Amino acid sequence: MYRLLVRPFLFLFSPETAHHITFSILNIWRKVPGMMHLVGKLYKVRNEKLERTVWGIKFPSPVGLAAGLDKNATGYDVFDAIGFGFVEVGTATPKAQKGNPKPRLFRLIKDNAIINRMGFNNIGVEEIANNLSKSYREGLIIGGNIGKNTLTPNENAADDYEKCFMALYDKVDYFVVNVSCPNIANLSKLQNTDSLGEIVEKLVRFRKTKSAYKPILLKISPDLSFEQIDDSLNIINQFSLDGIVAVNTTTKRTGLSLRQDKLDQIGNGGLSGKPLSSRSIEVVRYISMKTNGQMPIIGVGGIMSVDDALNMLRAGAYLIQVYTGFIYHGPDLIKDIHRAIIKEF
């Protein structure tokens, strides 16, 4: 139904307008008696073969929704009903911000890809925390993706990450430190050892004051060299972080069918979707090899099909996340991935 009816309708609108329409529909679903149950009957697949225990957390399935879609934590219960095993909200920043000027979201339909330069648009971490306090939150596995406000200089970035960490600590099950989004000026510079060390040190220090242990993961760019990935792994080991999310969107434009003049019109932004598939799997395989399969990896980037999902798991990902694949193929993709995992694993 999604590919025949829903996607053609949504694709009549600009990507950002389609996003708002989708969340309006999700909100209606939540209010209609029995609708969530019906959606679950149609799409949710639950089976013991899908369950994964990572960081002591029991995930009902290894297939999650990547950060960036449910930025403000307003649809996570519906995504659970659709069948996702976990939902990552955010990126959250201390203060609400509008993000970059529009247009800032672009479909590359022939390439099964999206370019975005949203710029961490969100309602602010306190409001996101309030949304995660709703009654339908109970029992869902939620990740919190945290970042800094655009206007916060890098030398003060650690304070922003700490504020988000503290505000969400009792609301989410794990955290992702996002220092690799290409859509915030100079954010990627925080991936260097000194800056990242300062951020992580603050988070780990606060975590020690809490009785509940919440895993902290680092999200890395696909554009890092293997040497730079090694540096990230050293940071993770140095501060005893709990895992890595590989990968974010890419600034590269290789392998696209879209003409260069059209790409120039779109301008800057992070590319996601099918063109990222081989690189994301390559990075996951490299990290798994370097860590002897002992570091928990969330594999994300270019999972557009069942084969992409299985290849990511075979490469060493403990869990996987979908975003652009969901935009193009809808909830049927999640159900098909689940059935394939049950059959193979």
C-alpha positions as CSV (number, residue, x, y, z in Angstrom):
1,M,0.0,0.0,0.0
2,Y,2.8,2.4,0.8
3,R,4.6,2.1,-2.5
4,L,1.4,2.1,-4.5
5,L,-0.6,4.8,-2.7
6,V,1.1,6.6,0.1
7,R,4.5,7.3,-1.4
8,P,3.1,8.7,-4.7
9,F,0.9,11.0,-2.6
10,L,3.7,12.2,-0.3
11,F,6.1,12.7,-3.2
12,L,3.7,15.2,-4.7
13,F,4.9,17.6,-2.0
14,S,8.3,19.0,-1.1
15,P,10.2,16.6,1.2
16,E,9.8,18.8,4.3
17,T,6.1,19.3,3.7
18,A,5.7,15.6,3.2
19,H,7.4,15.1,6.6
20,H,4.9,17.4,8.3
21,I,2.0,15.7,6.6
22,T,3.3,12.3,7.8
23,F,3.5,13.3,11.4
24,S,0.1,14.9,11.3
25,I,-1.2,11.5,10.0
26,L,0.6,9.7,12.8
27,N,-0.9,11.9,15.4
28,I,-4.4,11.1,14.0
29,W,-3.6,7.4,14.1
30,R,-2.8,7.7,17.8
31,K,-6.2,9.3,18.5
32,V,-8.3,6.8,16.6
33,P,-9.4,3.9,18.9
34,G,-7.9,0.6,17.8
35,M,-5.8,2.2,15.1
36,M,-2.5,1.5,16.8
37,H,-3.4,-2.1,17.3
38,L,-4.4,-2.5,13.7
39,V,-1.2,-1.0,12.5
40,G,0.7,-3.4,14.7
41,K,-1.2,-6.3,13.3
42,L,-0.3,-5.2,9.8
43,Y,3.4,-4.6,10.3
44,K,4.9,-5.6,13.6
45,V,6.9,-8.8,13.5
46,R,8.0,-10.2,16.9
47,N,9.9,-13.4,17.2
48,E,12.5,-14.7,19.6
49,K,15.0,-14.9,16.7
50,L,14.8,-11.2,16.4
51,E,15.7,-10.3,20.0
52,R,19.1,-8.9,20.8
53,T,20.5,-8.0,24.2
54,V,23.1,-5.3,24.0
55,W,24.4,-3.3,26.9
56,G,22.0,-5.3,29.1
57,I,19.1,-3.9,27.1
58,K,16.7,-6.3,25.5
59,F,15.9,-5.1,22.0
60,P,12.7,-6.8,20.5
61,S,14.5,-6.6,17.2
62,P,17.8,-5.3,15.8
63,V,16.1,-2.9,13.4
64,G,15.7,0.6,14.6
65,L,14.7,4.0,13.3
66,A,17.8,6.3,12.9
67,A,17.9,9.8,14.4
68,G,16.6,12.7,12.3
69,L,13.1,11.5,11.5
70,D,11.5,11.7,14.9
71,K,13.6,14.7,16.0
72,N,11.2,16.0,18.6
73,A,10.0,12.6,20.0
74,T,6.4,13.0,18.7
75,G,6.0,9.8,16.8
76,Y,8.1,7.1,18.5
77,D,5.0,5.0,19.7
78,V,3.7,4.8,16.2
79,F,7.1,3.8,14.8
80,D,7.1,1.1,17.5
81,A,3.7,-0.1,16.2
82,I,5.0,-0.1,12.6
83,G,7.6,-2.6,13.8
84,F,10.8,-0.9,14.6
85,G,12.7,-2.5,17.5
86,F,13.9,0.8,18.8
87,V,13.7,4.5,17.9
88,E,16.4,7.1,18.2
89,V,15.1,10.7,18.8
90,G,16.9,13.9,18.1
91,T,19.3,15.4,17.4
92,A,18.5,17.4,20.5
93,T,20.2,20.6,21.4
94,P,19.9,22.6,24.7
95,K,17.9,25.4,23.1
96,A,15.2,25.2,20.4
97,Q,16.4,26.2,17.0
98,K,14.9,26.6,13.5
99,G,17.9,25.0,11.7
100,N,19.2,26.1,8.3
101,P,17.2,28.2,5.8
102,K,14.7,26.4,3.5
103,P,14.8,24.6,1.1
104,R,17.1,22.2,3.0
105,L,15.8,18.7,2.1
106,F,16.0,17.2,-1.4
107,R,15.0,13.9,-2.9
108,L,17.3,12.2,-5.5
109,I,14.7,9.7,-6.7
110,K,16.7,8.0,-9.4
111,D,19.6,7.5,-7.0
112,N,17.3,6.4,-4.1
113,A,18.9,9.1,-2.0
114,I,18.3,12.2,0.0
115,I,20.4,15.3,0.6
116,N,19.7,17.3,3.7
117,R,21.1,20.3,5.5
118,M,18.5,20.6,8.2
119,G,20.9,21.9,10.8
120,F,19.7,20.3,14.0
121,N,16.2,21.9,13.9
122,N,14.4,20.8,17.0
123,I,12.2,22.1,19.9
124,G,14.9,22.0,22.5
125,V,15.9,19.2,24.8
126,E,13.5,20.2,27.7
127,E,10.5,19.9,25.4
128,I,11.8,16.6,23.9
129,A,12.2,15.3,27.5
130,N,8.6,16.3,28.2
131,N,7.5,14.4,25.1
132,L,9.3,11.3,26.3
133,S,7.4,11.5,29.6
134,K,4.1,10.7,27.9
135,S,2.2,7.6,29.0
136,Y,2.8,5.7,25.8
137,R,6.6,5.9,26.4
138,E,6.6,2.9,28.7
139,G,8.2,-0.3,27.3
140,L,9.8,1.3,24.2
141,I,13.5,1.3,23.6
142,I,14.5,4.9,23.0
143,G,17.9,6.3,22.1
144,G,18.8,10.0,22.6
145,N,20.9,11.6,19.9
146,I,22.5,14.8,21.3
147,G,24.4,17.8,19.8
148,K,25.2,21.4,20.3
149,N,23.4,24.6,19.3
150,T,24.6,26.1,16.0
151,L,25.5,29.4,17.7
152,T,27.5,27.7,20.5
153,P,31.2,28.0,19.7
154,N,33.2,24.7,19.6
155,E,35.1,25.7,22.7
156,N,31.8,25.6,24.7
157,A,30.4,22.6,22.9
158,A,31.0,20.2,25.8
159,D,28.6,22.2,28.0
160,D,25.8,21.8,25.4
161,Y,26.3,18.1,25.2
162,E,26.3,17.8,29.0
163,K,23.0,19.8,29.2
164,C,21.3,17.5,26.8
165,F,22.8,14.4,28.5
166,M,21.5,15.5,31.9
167,A,18.0,16.5,30.6
168,L,17.5,13.2,28.8
169,Y,19.3,10.8,31.2
170,D,16.2,9.5,32.9
171,K,14.2,9.5,29.6
172,V,16.2,7.3,27.2
173,D,17.9,4.0,27.2
174,Y,21.1,4.9,25.4
175,F,22.9,8.0,24.1
176,V,24.5,8.9,20.8
177,V,27.1,11.8,20.7
178,N,26.7,13.4,17.3
179,V,29.8,15.2,16.3
180,S,29.8,14.1,12.7
181,C,26.7,15.8,11.1
182,P,28.0,17.8,8.1
183,N,25.2,20.4,8.4
184,I,26.4,22.3,11.4
185,A,29.4,24.7,10.7
186,N,32.6,23.3,12.1
187,L,30.9,20.5,14.0
188,S,33.1,17.9,12.4
189,K,36.1,19.5,14.0
190,L,34.8,18.1,17.3
191,Q,35.8,14.7,16.1
192,N,39.5,15.5,16.9
193,T,40.9,13.8,20.0
194,D,41.1,16.9,22.3
195,S,37.6,18.2,21.6
196,L,35.9,14.9,21.7
197,G,37.8,13.9,24.9
198,E,36.4,17.0,26.6
199,I,32.9,16.2,25.7
200,V,33.0,12.6,26.6
201,E,34.8,13.3,29.9
202,K,31.9,15.5,31.0
203,L,29.3,12.9,30.1
204,V,31.1,10.0,31.8
205,R,31.6,12.1,34.9
206,F,27.9,12.9,35.2
207,R,26.9,9.2,34.5
208,K,29.0,8.2,37.5
209,T,26.6,10.2,39.7
210,K,23.6,8.2,38.6
211,S,22.5,4.8,39.8
212,A,21.3,3.7,36.3
213,Y,24.0,3.1,33.7
214,K,23.1,4.5,30.3
215,P,25.3,3.5,27.4
216,I,27.1,6.2,25.5
217,L,27.9,5.7,21.8
218,L,29.8,7.9,19.3
219,K,28.4,8.6,15.8
220,I,31.1,8.9,13.2
221,S,31.3,10.3,9.7
222,P,31.7,8.0,6.6
223,D,34.2,10.5,5.3
224,L,36.8,9.7,8.0
225,S,39.9,7.9,6.8
226,F,40.7,4.5,8.5
227,E,43.4,6.3,10.5
228,Q,40.8,8.8,11.8
229,I,38.5,5.9,12.6
230,D,41.3,4.4,14.6
231,D,41.6,7.7,16.5
232,S,37.8,7.5,17.3
233,L,38.2,3.9,18.5
234,N,41.1,5.1,20.8
235,I,38.8,7.7,22.3
236,I,36.1,5.1,22.8
237,N,38.6,2.8,24.6
238,Q,40.2,5.6,26.6
239,F,36.9,6.7,28.1
240,S,35.3,3.3,28.2
241,L,32.4,4.3,25.9
242,D,30.0,1.6,25.0
243,G,29.9,1.5,21.2
244,I,29.8,3.3,17.9
245,V,27.2,4.3,15.3
246,A,28.5,4.0,11.8
247,V,27.8,6.1,9.9
248,N,26.4,9.6,9.5
249,T,25.6,11.2,6.1
250,T,28.4,12.0,3.6
251,T,29.4,15.2,1.9
252,K,30.7,13.2,-1.1
253,R,28.7,13.1,-4.3
254,T,30.3,10.2,-6.1
255,G,28.3,7.7,-8.1
256,L,25.2,9.8,-8.5
257,S,23.2,9.9,-11.8
258,L,22.0,13.5,-11.1
259,R,23.8,16.0,-13.3
260,Q,26.4,18.2,-11.8
261,D,24.5,21.4,-12.5
262,K,21.5,20.0,-10.6
263,L,23.8,19.0,-7.7
264,D,25.2,22.5,-7.7
265,Q,21.7,23.9,-7.4
266,I,21.0,21.8,-4.4
267,G,24.3,22.8,-2.8
268,N,25.8,21.6,0.5
269,G,24.3,18.9,2.7
270,G,24.6,15.3,3.9
271,L,23.8,12.6,1.4
272,S,22.0,9.5,2.6
273,G,20.5,6.5,0.9
274,K,21.7,3.9,-1.6
275,P,24.9,5.7,-2.6
276,L,26.1,5.3,1.0
277,S,25.5,1.6,1.3
278,S,28.9,0.2,0.3
279,R,30.9,2.7,2.3
280,S,28.8,2.3,5.5
281,I,29.2,-1.5,5.3
282,E,32.9,-1.1,4.7
283,V,33.3,1.1,7.8
284,V,31.3,-1.3,9.9
285,R,33.4,-4.3,8.7
286,Y,36.6,-2.4,9.4
287,I,35.5,-1.5,13.0
288,S,34.4,-5.0,13.6
289,M,37.7,-6.4,12.4
290,K,39.8,-3.9,14.4
291,T,37.9,-4.7,17.6
292,N,37.6,-8.5,17.0
293,G,33.8,-8.2,17.0
294,Q,33.8,-7.1,20.6
295,M,32.6,-3.5,20.1
296,P,28.8,-3.0,19.8
297,I,28.1,-1.3,16.5
298,I,24.9,0.2,15.2
299,G,25.2,0.0,11.5
300,V,23.3,2.8,9.6
301,G,23.6,4.3,6.1
302,G,22.2,3.1,2.8
303,I,20.0,0.3,4.1
304,M,17.5,0.3,1.3
305,S,16.7,-3.4,0.9
306,V,16.7,-6.7,2.7
307,D,20.1,-7.5,1.2
308,D,21.5,-4.3,2.5
309,A,20.3,-5.0,6.0
310,L,21.6,-8.6,6.0
311,N,25.0,-7.4,4.6
312,M,25.3,-4.9,7.4
313,L,24.6,-7.5,10.0
314,R,27.1,-9.9,8.4
315,A,29.7,-7.1,8.4
316,G,29.5,-7.1,12.2
317,A,26.7,-4.7,13.2
318,Y,25.0,-5.7,16.4
319,L,22.0,-3.5,15.5
320,I,21.0,-1.6,12.4
321,Q,19.0,1.6,11.7
322,V,16.9,2.7,8.7
323,Y,16.0,6.2,7.6
324,T,16.1,6.9,3.9
325,G,15.1,3.3,3.1
326,F,11.9,3.9,5.2
327,I,11.1,7.1,3.3
328,Y,11.4,5.3,-0.1
329,H,9.9,1.9,0.8
330,G,7.8,2.4,3.9
331,P,7.0,-0.1,6.7
332,D,6.9,-3.1,4.3
333,L,10.7,-2.8,4.2
334,I,11.0,-3.2,8.0
335,K,8.7,-6.2,7.9
336,D,10.6,-7.8,5.0
337,I,13.9,-7.3,6.9
338,H,12.5,-8.9,10.0
339,R,11.3,-12.0,8.1
340,A,14.7,-12.3,6.4
341,I,16.6,-12.1,9.7
342,I,14.3,-14.8,11.2
343,K,15.1,-17.0,8.3
344,E,18.9,-16.4,8.2
345,F,19.8,-16.0,11.8
